[in-house]
């Protein structure tokens, strides 16, 4: 078996990238004990890292402990040492086994933690990427943008294969570009709102470029650079409808927005099918496309609040009330939790 890598990204904030990464990665790990699951947190906010590290204040404390080490056990530590030319072949120097910090998560889960300093080193990454090549074989842009992609080719416990889940920031800064290029497959979360629809066009323009290249700045874009170096970009695997209402009566309005987002994606598929994964079933119309490339999650509601605060996957959430900070009776509907868990499990089966 070979390594696999999924990047979760949309150039719109608030679509639930970190929440989805947490729930999908933990469920995937539980159902694939023969693989090592590695979450790479490429967002300076490090939200998914804090959840995985125990959630709430515990997660924040554990995160700061990783960041404050002389060689941070974070993405910043790994990227910095890669740039400096140090040996980064031993991933154990940079990743942690999550179950050592969080008893709720499977033994085969690992984390390359997020780090707020990723924002601070972004100018350095950009400067190094755009440095003047010293020779024909010197390709600084490709080298910088391939740092995390190279990591996804490695194994932690050879010969066990790894599956990587890469969380991202909605910005299209250099560290987001690095994250996107590290994935083989792209999961695109959307909300049921107009801005998610507009973001789909932006996503394609940013990753693959506009149909008409701008005469002045066109050659400087990420898409142009990736084309120049023949760097393969991830293929779109699924459009994930997140935080859609589940209540009868209002759901039709949200479905209308969802349909428009799917229509936008299908238009891109008709023009550029090679930007999507291969479908085993023929895609002859928008309905076929929706069946193969769209998946709707349920709103996590209070279960999502508890999961984030306590680093607890849905499969471990067996009580009906939980204490979140000073609130001692956060109600969690066990029926709703089961519906959400079943949806996550169904999504994992598609990966």
N, C-alpha and C positions, 0 to 999 in steps of 0.2 A: 504494500500500500504506500501511496505517496502523500506528501504534505498537501494541505489545501489552505487557502486563505480567503477570508471574506472581509471586505471593508464596508462599513455602514456609514453612508454619507448622503447628505442633501445640503445644498447651499442655502438652507433656511433653518433658522434656529427654532427650538421649541418643538421639534417633531418627535422627540423621544429617542434619539440615537443612543444615548447612554443607558437608558432604561431597557431598550430592546437588546442592546449588547449584553447587559447583565443577565437577563432572563433567558435569552437564546443560548448564550455560551454555557450557562450553568446546566440547562436542560440537555444541551448537546453533550456535555461532559458525562452526565449521568447515563445517557443512552449509548455512549461510545467508550466504554471502559478500556478498550484496546488502543485508544489514541490518547495523546497528550494534548490538552486544550490550552492554548495560550492567548490571553487577552492582551493586546498591545494598545495602550491608552495614549493616543496622539493628540489629545485635547489638553491645553494648558489648565483648564478648569479641573481636570482629573476627577470628574464626577463618578465615572464607572469604577475608578480605582478605589475611591472612598467607600463605595458600596461593597465592593469585593473584599475590602480590608476590614469589614465589620460594620460599616454603616454609621451614620451619625457622628458623635464625638469620638468614638473608638476608631472609626475609619479615618477620621481627620488626623488623630494622633499617630496612628500607624503610618499614614502617608508621610507625615512630617519626619518621622524616623528614617524612612527610606531616602527622602530628599536630602537630609542633613548629613548623610554619611560622606566620608572623604571622597569616595567614588560613588556617587548616587546610584542606588539600585533602581534607576528610572530610565525613561527614554532619553533624558538629557545625558545621563552618564554613558549610556551606550553610544549615542550619536557623537558626543564629544570625543570619546576615545577612538571611535572609528575615524573621525576627521584627523585626529592627531597621529593616526597610523599605528595605534597600539593593537595588540592581539585581542580580538573580541570573539574568538571562536568558541570559548567556553561560556555558554549562555547562563550557567549557574552563577556567574559573577554579577549578573544584572537582573535576573528574574527571581521571583520568589514563588514558593509553593503556597498557594492561597489557603489551603486547609490548615497550615501552621498558624494562621491568624484568624481564620473564620471556620468554625466547626460545622457550619451548615453546608459547606460546599464540598464537592467531590475531591478525592485524593489526586485525581489526574488533571487538576486545573492549576495553571500558572499565570503569573502577571508580570508584564513589563510595565511598570507603573507610570502613570502620568506625572507631570511635573510643571508647576507654574513657571519655572525658568525656561521652559520651551519657548515662551514668548520673548524672553530676553535674548536668547541665542538666535532668534529668527533673522536679525540683520546679518549675523555672521554667516548663517547658512546661505542667505541670498548672495552675499558678497563672494563666498567661496564658489557657489554654483556659477556665478557670472564672471569669474576670473578669466583672464586671457590665457588660452591654452599655451603651454610651453613647447609642445610638439604636436605632431599629427596624432600621436597615440594618447595625448593628454586630453581627457574629456571631463572637465570639472563639473559641468551641469549634470551629466549622466551619473557621475560618481556620487554626488551629493543626493540626487533624487533616487538612487538605488540602495541607499543605506539600509532601510528597513526591509526592502524587497529581498536583499541578500540574507537578512536574518530569517525570513520565512522559508528559506531553503534548508535550514539547519534542523537538527533534532536534539531533544533534551536527553532522552533515554534511548539511544539507538539500540535496536532497529525500529522502535516504536515510532510511527508517523505522528506528525503534529497537525492539528487544525488551528489556524490563527483567526481570531476575531479582532478587527482593528476599529476602535472607536475614533471618532474624528471631531473636529471643530467645524462649524458651518462656514467659517471664513475660507477663502481660497489662498491663504498665506502659504509660504514655502513648506511649512511642516505639514499642512494639509495635502499639498501636492505629493510630498514624500509618502504620506499615508495612503493616498489613493493608488499610487503606482505599486504599492506593496501587495495589493489585493488581486487575486485572480477573478473574483466575483464581487459584484457590487449590489448591495442591498440598499434600496432607496426608500426611507420612511417618508410618509406625507401625512399631513393633517387634512381634514375636510374643510379647507378654506381656500380662498382665491389666491393667496400668496403662494401656497403650495403648487398650484397650477402654473403660475408664472415662473416658479423656481425650476420647474422641469426644463423649460427652454434654456434657462441660465446654466443648468447642469450640463447639458449637451454642448453649449457654446464654450464653457470653461474647459471641459475635458477633451473635446474633439475639435473645437474651433468653430467659427462661423462659416457659413457657406461662401461668403465673400470676404476674403482676407483684407484687413484694413491696410491701406497703402503706406501708412506711417508706422504704427506700432504693431502691425500684424506679425512681423517676424520675431517680436520679443515675447509673444504670449507663450504660456505653458504648452498649448496644443501644438504650436509651431516647433517649439524646442523638442517636444516628444516625437514629433514627426521626423525632425532632422536626425534624431538618434535612433529612429525605428524602435522606440520603446513601446511595448505592448501595454495597453490600458485594460483595466478590468472589464469584464463583460457583465452587463446588467442581468442579474439573476431574478430579482423579484422587486415589485413595487409594493411596499408594505403600508396599508392603510392603518394609521394609528390614531387613537383617541377619537374614533368615530362613536357617535352616540348609539346606545343600544335600546333606546326607548321608542316604542311604537308611537307614531304621530310626528315626531321630529326627524326620524331616520330618513325619510324621503328627501328632505332638503340636503342632508349630508351625502346621500347617495348620488344626488344630482351633481354635486361638486366632485365626488369620487369618479363618476363616469367621465367627467370632463378631463380629469387628470389622466385617466386610462386612455382616453381618446388622444391626448397629447403624446403619450408614450407610444401608442400604436402608430401614429403618424411617423414617428421617428423609426419605428421598427420597419415600416413599409419602405422607407428610404434607405435605412442602414441596418439590415438584419444582422450583419456581422458584429454589431456592437452589443448584441444580446447573446445569451447562451443558446446552444442548440436545443430546440424543442422536439421531443420524441413524437408529439402529436402535430399534425399539420395545422398551420395558422393561416386560415383563409379569410378571416374577418375579425372585427374588434371583439366579438364574443369569444372566439377561440383564443385571442391574445389575452383577454382578461382571465380566462380559465388557467392559462399556462404561466402568466407572468404577474398576476395580482393576488395579494393575500391580505385579508382584513383581520386585524387583531381586535380584541375587545378592550374596552377602557378598563384599566387596572383599578381605578378609583382608590378606596382606602387600602386595598391590598398593595398597591404600588407605593403608597406612603410608608407602610410598615416594612416592605421589602427594602426600600432605600435607606430607612433609618436603622435597620438591624442587619442588613446584609443577608437577608433571608430569601431564598428562592421560593416560588409558590409551592413546590412539592413538600417543603418543610413547614409550611404555614398551616398548623393543625388546630390552633386555638381560635376562639371567636372574638377575643379582645386582646389588645396589646398596649403596652405602655410606650408612648413616643414622647420623649423629653418629659415635660411635666403633666402631660395628658395621660391618665392611667386607664382610660377605657375607650381606646380607639376600636370601634366596631369593624370587624371584617366579616362580610357575608361569605360563609363557606361555599355556598352555591356559586356565587360570583367568582370566588377564588378558583373553584374547580373549572368553571367555564373558561377563565383566562388561562389556566394551566393546560387545559386540553388544546386550546388554540396554539399556545407556544409549542406543545408537543407535535401538533400537526405541521407547524412551520419547520420544526427540526427535521421531520421526515422528508421535507423537500430539499434539504441541503446535502 
